[in-house]
Amino acid sequence: MTDTPQESTPDEFLSNTVVYLQHLAQKDGGPLPESPDSEFIDILCDLGKLTLNGTGKTLLLKRGKEFLTMPPTLQRLSLFQTYWDLLDWNYLFDEDNPQITHLQDNRLNVLVLLYELQGAIEISEFCTFLGHKLGVDDPIAFQQIIIDTCLDPMVLFGIAEYAEDPNNMLEKRIGLTEMGRQSTQLICDQSGVSLE
C-alpha cells in the first residue's frame, strides 16, 4: 500500500540516510548502498534539496553536505519537515485519494491533538477522534490512512513513538517524543497556530 519503510527504526532510517549521502560525497562512482528505505530516502533527499536527481546521476548538493554536519536531532527534524511540508502523501499510495489530500491539508491538527494530550493515546481512539474532527464520514476506514500517512512516518522520524497498551494487548498507543513536542511548537509557531 505505502512506500514508507515499515520495518526501520528511527535510528536505522537516519543511519541509512547518512550513509546514502556520505556515499554521494565520496564521488567514487560505485553503486549506491541499498536499504529497505532507499526509494523513500532518495525522494526525501531530492525534495529537501539535499541531492539533485534526473541528470543520469544523483549529485550531493551544498545543502546535503551541510545536512551531514548537523547533529542527529536536526537531521531528523529536517527529514520530517521535508516529509510533512513538501511530499504529496498521495505519492505513497497506488492512486490519489481525496481522504489523503484532506488529511494532508489538515495535517497540523494531527500534531496539535497529539501535543495537547500530554501523553499517549490508543491509536484507534486517536484516529476516531481526528476523523470526527475532520468531518470524515467513516472514521474507522480512515484509520489506516492516518496510520500510514501520519503516525508511522512520525515514528520513523522520531517525532512520535508507539507503546504497548497495558490495558489492551491488541492495541498500541501513540504519543509525541520530546523532540516531537519541540518540533510541534516550532511548526505551530511557523504556521501562526497557538498551542495554548
C-alpha positions in Angstrom: 0.0 0.0 0.0 2.5 2.6 1.0 6.2 3.1 0.1 7.2 4.3 3.5 9.6 1.9 5.3 7.7 -0.2 7.7 10.5 -2.1 9.5 13.1 0.6 10.0 13.7 2.1 13.4 14.3 5.9 13.6 18.0 5.3 14.2 18.2 2.8 11.3 16.4 5.2 8.9 18.6 8.1 9.9 21.8 6.0 9.6 20.7 4.7 6.1 20.1 8.4 5.0 23.5 9.5 6.3 25.2 6.5 4.6 23.4 7.4 1.3 24.6 11.0 1.5 28.1 10.1 2.6 28.4 7.7 -0.4 27.4 10.6 -2.7 30.0 12.8 -1.1 32.8 10.2 -1.9 32.2 10.5 -5.6 33.8 7.1 -6.1 31.3 6.1 -8.8 30.3 2.9 -7.0 26.7 1.7 -6.7 24.6 3.4 -4.1 24.1 1.4 -0.9 20.8 -0.4 -0.8 18.5 -0.4 2.2 14.8 -1.1 2.8 14.3 2.7 2.7 16.3 3.5 -0.4 13.5 4.8 -2.5 11.9 6.8 0.3 15.3 8.3 1.2 16.0 9.2 -2.4 12.7 11.0 -2.6 13.1 12.9 0.6 16.7 14.0 -0.2 15.6 15.2 -3.6 12.6 17.1 -2.2 14.7 18.6 0.6 17.3 19.8 -2.0 20.0 17.6 -0.4 20.5 15.9 -3.7 19.8 16.5 -7.4 18.3 13.7 -9.5 17.5 13.5 -13.1 20.9 14.0 -14.6 21.6 10.3 -15.0 23.5 10.5 -11.7 22.5 11.6 -8.3 24.6 14.6 -7.1 25.1 15.8 -3.5 24.2 19.4 -3.2 25.7 22.0 -0.8 22.6 21.6 1.5 23.3 17.9 1.6 26.8 18.5 2.7 25.5 20.8 5.4 23.0 18.1 6.4 25.9 15.7 7.1 27.4 18.1 9.6 24.2 18.6 11.6 23.5 16.9 14.9 21.2 13.8 14.5 18.3 15.6 16.1 18.4 18.4 13.5 18.9 15.8 10.7 15.7 14.0 11.8 13.8 17.3 12.1 14.9 18.3 8.6 13.8 15.0 7.1 10.5 15.2 9.0 9.8 18.7 7.8 10.6 17.7 4.2 8.1 14.8 4.5 5.5 16.9 6.4 5.7 20.0 4.2 6.9 19.0 0.7 5.9 15.5 -0.1 2.4 14.9 -1.6 1.2 12.0 0.6 -0.8 10.6 -2.3 2.5 9.5 -3.7 2.7 6.8 -1.1 -0.4 5.1 -2.5 -1.3 3.4 -5.8 -3.8 6.1 -6.7 -4.9 9.6 -5.5 -7.4 9.5 -2.7 -9.4 12.6 -1.6 -9.2 11.4 2.1 -5.4 11.5 1.9 -5.5 15.0 0.4 -8.0 16.2 3.1 -5.8 14.8 5.8 -2.7 16.4 4.4 -4.5 19.7 4.1 -5.3 19.4 7.8 -2.1 17.8 9.0 -1.4 20.4 11.6 -4.5 19.0 13.5 -2.6 15.7 14.0 0.4 17.4 15.7 -1.8 19.8 17.8 -4.0 16.9 19.0 -1.1 14.8 20.0 0.6 17.8 21.6 -2.5 18.6 23.7 -2.7 15.0 25.0 0.4 15.4 27.2 0.9 11.7 26.9 0.0 8.6 24.8 -3.5 7.6 23.5 -4.8 4.4 21.9 -4.3 4.6 18.2 -7.9 3.7 17.4 -9.2 6.3 19.8 -6.9 9.0 18.3 -7.9 8.1 14.7 -11.6 8.1 15.6 -11.3 11.5 17.3 -9.3 13.0 14.5 -11.7 11.6 11.9 -14.6 13.2 13.7 -12.7 16.5 14.0 -12.0 16.5 10.2 -15.6 15.6 9.4 -14.8 12.2 7.9 -17.9 10.1 7.3 -16.3 6.8 8.2 -13.5 7.3 10.7 -12.9 3.5 11.0 -12.0 3.3 7.3 -9.9 6.5 7.7 -7.9 4.9 10.5 -5.4 3.1 8.2 -4.8 6.3 6.1 -4.0 8.2 9.3 -1.6 5.5 10.4 0.1 5.1 7.0 0.5 8.8 6.2 0.9 10.4 9.6 1.6 8.1 12.6 4.0 5.6 11.0 6.2 8.4 9.4 6.1 10.4 12.7 7.5 7.3 14.4 10.1 6.8 11.6 11.4 10.3 12.1 11.4 10.1 15.9 8.6 12.7 16.3 6.2 10.1 17.9 6.6 6.7 19.4 4.4 3.7 19.8 4.0 1.9 23.1 2.2 -1.2 24.2 -1.2 -0.6 25.8 -1.2 -2.3 29.2 -5.0 -2.4 29.3 -5.4 -3.9 25.8 -2.7 -6.2 24.3 -4.3 -5.9 20.8 -3.9 -2.1 20.8 -0.9 0.2 20.7 -0.7 3.7 22.0 0.9 6.7 20.2 2.4 9.8 21.8 4.9 12.6 20.9 8.5 12.3 21.9 10.3 15.2 23.5 11.7 16.1 20.0 8.2 15.8 18.7 6.8 18.2 21.2 9.6 20.7 20.4 9.0 20.2 16.7 5.3 20.8 17.0 5.9 24.0 18.9 8.3 25.1 16.1 5.9 24.1 13.3 2.9 25.7 15.0 4.9 28.9 15.6 5.9 29.0 11.9 2.2 28.4 10.9 0.9 31.1 13.3 -1.0 28.5 15.4 -1.2 28.9 19.2 -0.7 25.8 21.3 -2.3 27.3 24.5 
